[in-house]
């Protein structure tokens, strides 16, 4: 069974930073692209960042230069470092896995990120 477990969400002031982590089952982690999606209230889910098994990365225009996705194969973990956070980054963030680049075949339960102004 595929498992993706997120952690690291919370409340932060605008301009602050948070680091999200996602622990993945080993069977999928080594061969799949991993991604982070987010969904704000009243909006559709959007792809924030993705990383291939070979560490190629892609970002939404809205987070380029502020967010960094990375993965640690030894720990079966993917990270999303979020800097210079803005109130519009407030959303539930989901860890995903799948085929490059959408990486949306498997989903975690989500973690709330709230950025106050």
Buried (B, 14 or more C-beta within 10 A) or exposed (E): EBEBBBBBBEEBEEEBEBBBBBBBBEEBBEEBBBBBBBBBEEEEBEBBBBBBBEEEBBBBEEBEEBBBBBBEEEEBBBBBBBBEBBEEBBBBBBBBBBEBBEBBBBBBEBBEBBBEE
